[in-house]
Amino acid sequence: MFKDKLRVGIAGLGTVGGGVVKLFESTARLGERLSLTAVSARSRGRARGVDIAGYRWFDDPVAMAADPDIDVVVEVIGGGEGVAKNVVETALARGAHVVTANKALLAVHGAALARLAERNGTKLLFEAAVGGGVPMVKALKESLSGCRATAVAGILNGTCNYILTEMEASGRSFEAVLADAQRLGYAEADPTMDVGGFDAAHKLTLLAAIAFGVLPDFDHVRIEGIERVSLTDIRMAGKLGYRIKLIAKAAQAEGGVEMHVRPALLSVEHPLANIGGSLNALVVDAEPVGQLTFIGRGAGEGPTAASVASDLMDLAEERGGHVFGRPVAQLADAPRASPVERGRYYLRLMVFDRPGVVAAVSDKLAHEDISIESFLQMPAPGEQAVPIVLTTQACGRAAVEAAVRAIHALGVTAEPPYIMPVEETRARFGA
């Protein structure tokens, strides 16, 4: 049984940690069942906009995690290894509960940490790790626990969504919008985790584990970022009636689970097409409820701190359940499905402006039995290479890739052709 008032220590006082401290100071309900007693960060004297003088200070967050006078450790340091991992392991090993926002840690080490929590009778909760203030984790663990999920698909990275939305709205290039995002604090100085798709893949790994009852397996996710999405792609997609989004998707397929993160074209009817700015969203296909959509702010001090506070209240009221919705022993080591993907595809070709090029491109597509659905060419006066964009009718991904290799081998393209799938309205694979 829990104590009447759980004693909380926060490891990390950045944006999220500072936000949690503010909630303790302003939310009476938290104080009824929980007491913030200790904090730890790199620098005690740094200005944070919150008064931490009344809390025990630890220079070493691992030492705080080991302190028997702390019942719950909130880990908001971040990072999949090192100090953050040591903090969580130390707390769980001695029987303390952990609330974390660390998707990278859980995506890679989630199964081992869940086993550690079970062995020591502790809780490990992570609502804040996915979707910021959107209760995606609880929706899958609790509200949909009696349903059979068949697919989850979402916009899980606010930085990428902001960049793609701003490119469309402003007509500026990827590089220009990324630089603005970095100045505004929406993107890190090294944006690789975000724009490379890795952050979204970490979150997808956790959602898939809960949705399908499988062990989290980050290495399973096929990952492609938005670095190659150009302003030409944004404009051409718009002319064709589509928007480009970074989609994280997992689905049951061929007796296993298939997971990927990649940019895709979405028709305006798609439930994720109009999710703009830094918003996050998740679409779940589940029987018998059908398709459900969750939308909200996916990052930032307030939303993420609120999710941490929600987990703390679950602990205080003796809720929370198993880490991934069921005991680790019941999580399947699902085989990795690699379905033969079939659908419509978008191709962008930067071709040299020479006679016969379009005919040569069409010939290579026809050789793979690929029919063209739409074709656009953007004028590029004075340029050696001009952009050609086309969408295909339904065909196999392998055929498209074979055709693209053959086209590039002709020597008529200035750079490798770029392929994106055209997503159907429903989230389910093959729907």
N, C-alpha and C positions, 0 to 999 in steps of 0.2 A: 504493500500500500504506500501511496505517496504521503509525504508530510502535508500538514495543513497549508503550509506556505512554502513553495519551492524556492530555493535560493539559486539565483541565476548569475552566471559569469559570462561576459561577452569577450570573445577573442577576435580582435579586429575592430577598429573604430573609424573605418572609412565611411563612405556614403551610407552603406546599409547599417553598419554598426552604430554610427551616430544617430541614424533614424530610429533605431530600436531604443536607444537611450531616451530620445525625445518622446517616444510613445510611452515609456515607463513614467515619464514626468507628467504626461498630459492625459493619460487614459486610466481612469479610476478602476476599471474592471481588472486591468492587469495587476494592479497593486493589491487587489482583494485576495488573490491566490498565489501571487508570485512576488518575490523580492529581488530586485537587482542589487547584488552585493559586491561584485568585483568586475574589473575590466582589465584588458591588456592590449597594448598596441606598441608600435615601434618607438614612438616618441610621446612622452607624458606631457610635454609642454606645448605641443602643437595646438593651434586654434582650431576648434571643431564646431563652434556654435552651440556647444552643450557643456554644462558644468559637470565634471567628473570627480570633483574634489571629495564628494561624499561616499565614493566607492573605494574598496580596496584596490590597490594598483599592483599589477604583476608585470615586471619587465619581460618575463618568460611566459608565453601563453601555455606551454606544455606544463609548467609548474602549476599554473592556475587549473588546468584540466585535471591534474593529479590531486588537487586540494579536496579533502573529504568534507569540507564545509560548503562545497558547491554541489548542488543537486543536478543542475542542468547547465551544460556548456553550449553557448551559441557560437558556432564557428563561422565567421564571415571574413576570414583572411583571404581565401581563394587559392587556387592552384591545385593541381592534381597530385602533387607529391610534397615532400619536405615538411615544413612546419605544420601546415594545415592537416596533413595526414597524421602526423604525430599527435596533434591535439585531439583529433577525433578518436584515434585508437586508444590513447591514454584514458580519455574520459569513459569510453565504453568498457574498457578492460577493468576499471575499478567500480563499475556499476552506476555511473552517472549517465543521464540521458543527454542526447545531442540533438540540437536543431541546427541545420546548416543550409546555406545557399550555394553550396559548392558542387555544381553539376559536373565539372571535370573530374573531381575526386570520385564521385559516385558512379560515373559512367565507366571508369576504369577499375575501381576497387569496391564497387557497391556490393557485390556478392560476398566478398570476404568481410566487409564491415557489417553486413546484415547478419552473417553467422556469428560474428563477435558479439553483436547486440543480443542475439538470441541466447547465446551461452551464458551471458551475464544478466539476463532478465531486464534489459534496458530498452529504451525506445530511441530510434534514429529517424527523425522527420525532416523533410526537405521540400516543403511546398514552395519556398522562395527560390529553389534552384531552377524551376521551370515556369516561365510565363509571368514573372514579376508578381503583380497583384491579381492575376487571373488564376482562379483555383483549378488548374488543370489536373494536378496530382490528386487532389481530393475527389474531383469529379470521377476520375477513373477508379480510385481505390474504394470509394464509398458509394456515390450516387449510381454508378454503373456496375457495381460489383455483382449484381444479379443478372447482368446482360452478357452477351457474347460479342465482344468487339471483333470486327473483321478488318478494320483499317483505321489508322489515324493519320491525319495530314495537317500540317500547319505552317504558319509563318512564325518562327520561333526566335528570330534574331531581329531586334529593333533597329540596329545599325544598318543592316542590309536593306531592311524595308524603307528606312529613311532615305538612304542613298538612291534606291530605285525610284521612290516617289518623287524626290527632288529632281532627279534627272528628267523625269517626264514633265514635271510642272515648270521647270526653269529652262529646259533646253541646254543645260550645261553637261559637260562630260563627266564620266565616272571619276577621273582624277580631280577635277575641280570641286565636285560635291564632296568627295572624301576629305579633301583638305578642309572644307568648311565644317564637316562633321567633327573633325579632329579639333578644330578651334573651338567649337561649341561644346566639346566634351562628350559627344555622342559616340566617338570612335577613339580608340587608344592610339598612342603614337605609333605602335606597331599593331596595325589592324588585322593581322593575319588570322587570328582566332575567329574574328567576326566575318570578314569578307571572304575568307577561305572556306567558310561553311562549317568549321570545327565546333564552334559554340552551339550551333543548331543541332549538330550531330550528337553532342553530349546530351542535350535535352531530349532528343528523339530516342536515344538509347534508354533513358529512364522511363519515358512514356510507353515505349514498346514493352519493356519488362513488365510493367503493371497491366497494360491492356491485354497482353497475350499470355501472361503467366510464365515468362521465360527469364532465364538469367540475363542480367545486363551484359551486353557484348558490344562494346564500342568499336572493336576491330571489324565487326560485321558490316558497319555502315559504309556504303559507297558515297564518297564526298566530292562535290564539285562546288566551288565558290562562284562569286559574281564578277571576278576580276576581268573576264573577257566580255562581259556585257557592255556594249558600246551604245552611244547615243543613236547611232544608226539603227540598232536593234530596237531601242525604245520607240523610235519614230515609226519604223516599219511595222512593228507589232501593233501600234496604235492605228495605223492605216488599215490593218487587217481586222481590227475589232478586238484586239487582245491587250492585256497588260502583262508585264514580266515581273514575276515574284520568285524569291528563293523559297522553295517548297521542301519541307522535311516530311517524309512519308514512310510509314511502315505498314505492312499488311501481311496477312497470312496467305501463303502461296505454296502450292505443291508440297504440302505437309510440313512446311517450315515457315520462316519469317524472312521477308525481304525488306531491307531498309536502305533508303538513300536520301541525300540532301543535294539539291541541284536547282538551278534556275529553270523556269518553265514559263510558257505562254498560257495565260488563263483567259478564257472568254469572260465577258462582263457578267454573265449569269453565274459564274462560279462563286461559291460562298466566300472565297478568299480574295477575289479580284479587287474588291474595293476597300481592303484593309490598308490604310495609308499611314504615312509618317512612321513613328516608332512603335505603333501598336503591334501587339502579338495576337494570334488567333489560332484556334485548334478546331478541326472538324473531325468528329468521330462517327464512324459507321458501326452501329451495334444493333444486334437483334435482341428483343423485338422492338426497340424504341425508334429505330431508323437513324437518320442523320441529325447530329446535334452540333452546334457551333458555339464556341466560347471566345469572346473578344474582350480585350482590355489592355491597359498599359503594361508593357512587358519588362520594364526596367525603371530605375530611378529610386530615390531615397524612400519616398512615401509608399508606393505600391509594394516594393520588396520588403521593407520593414514591416508592413502590415501582414504580409504572409508569414514572416518570422513570428510575429505576435500571435497569429492564428495557431501556429504549431505549439507555441508556448501555452496557450489556453487549452489546447487539446491535452497536453501533458497535465496541466493543473486539474483538469476535469476527468482524468484517467481515460482519455481516448487516444487514438493514434494508430493502433493496429500494427500489423507487420510492415516492415520497411517497404516491400514491393507488393503489398496487398495480401500476401499469403506466406507461410513459412518457406524458408529457403529450400528445404527438402522437397517441397512441392513445385518449385520452379523448374520447368523443363529446360534442358540444354538443347534448345530447338535447332534442328538442322538449318543450315543457311540455304535459303531458297534463292535460286537465280533463274527466275522465270524468263521464258522467251518473250521479251517485251514486244508488244504490238500496239501501234497507235499512229497518230499523225505527228509529223515532225516539222520543225522550222529549220531552214538552212540559210546561213548568210555566207556568201561567197564574194571575196574581193578579187575580181577578175581583171586581167589586162584588157584594155579596150581594143580588141582585134576582131576582124571578121571571123565568123565561124565558131566563136567561143561558146555562145549560148547553145548552138546546135551540138557541140561536143559535150557540154554539161548534160543536156537532155538525153543524149545517147547513153551516157554512163548510168543515168538514173533508169532509163528504160531497160538497160541490160540487167538490172537487179529487180525488174518488174515493179518499179516505183512510179506511180502516177502523180503528176503535179496537180495540186488543188488550186493554188494561187501563185502568181509570179509578179514581182515588183522590181523595178530598176530605178535607183536614185541617180539623177544626173550628178556628175562630178567634173565640171569644166576644168580643163587644164591638168587633170590628174591622170597618171598612167593607169591606175587601177580604179575601177568603179564597183560600187556595191550592188550585188544582185541578191534578192531575198525571195525565197519560195517556201511554200508549205506543201507537204505531201498529203496524199490520201492515206488511209490506214495501210501500214506496212510494218515489217519487222525492223527493230532497231539494228540488228546485225546487217540487214540489207542496206540500210541507210549508211552505216559506217563503212561498208564495203564500197558503196558508190562514192562516198566522200574521199576515201583513199585513192580510188581510181581517178577522180577528178583532179585531186592535188598532184597526182603523178603525171598528169598531162603537161604540167608547167604553165598552166593558164591562170593560176591563182597567185596573188602576191603574198598570201599568208594562209595558214591552214584553215579550211572551212570550219564554221562554228555551227554546232547542232544543239537545239533545245527541243524537248518534248512539248507538245500541245496538250495540256491537261484537259480531261473531260470534266463535266460539271460535278459529278460525284467524286468523292475522295477515293473510292475503292479502286484498286488496281484492275485494269481490264474492263472497268464499267463503261 
